């Protein structure tokens, strides 16, 4: 079976789209960064290195310092699929991130987005 192309795509290629989506709805780059750090445990410097090194999504999640235990509370539909029903681990992590950015763009408060 061939891997989905998102696995080999650099996070740095998609990151500007996350920011643009958030900013179009009045949210900020800092909020996107906070979501990414909450989900993955990367420090600001580590995340900057991920972007500079053009780390792909698969490596980004495999090497994440501390995937947040509350990420499993993220539910809903992304790309027509319920995130909680995605069996492949890396794809589920990618879709968790997509869902969090969607929630941000829809105006949800950060406390709720971060499952606080």
NORJO-V880572 format. One record per backbone hydrogen bond with DSSP energy under -1.0 kcal/mol. CO is the residue of the C=O (numbers start at 1). NH is the residue of the N-H. Records with the same first field share a line. If there is no record, write none. Layout:
# NORJO-V880572
CO: NH + NH
This chain:
# NORJO-V880572
4: 7
7: 58
9: 57
10: 13
11: 15
14: 17 + 18
15: 19
16: 20
17: 21
18: 22
19: 23
20: 24
22: 27
23: 26
28: 32
29: 33
30: 34
31: 35
32: 36
33: 37
34: 38
35: 39
36: 40
37: 41
39: 68
40: 66
43: 47
44: 48
45: 49
46: 50
47: 51
48: 52
49: 53
50: 55
55: 11
56: 60
57: 61
58: 62
59: 63
68: 71
70: 73
71: 74
76: 83
78: 81
81: 78
82: 85
83: 86
88: 92
89: 93
90: 94
91: 95
92: 96
93: 97
94: 98
95: 99
96: 100
97: 101
98: 102
99: 103
100: 104
101: 105
102: 106
103: 108
104: 107
109: 113
110: 114
111: 116
112: 115
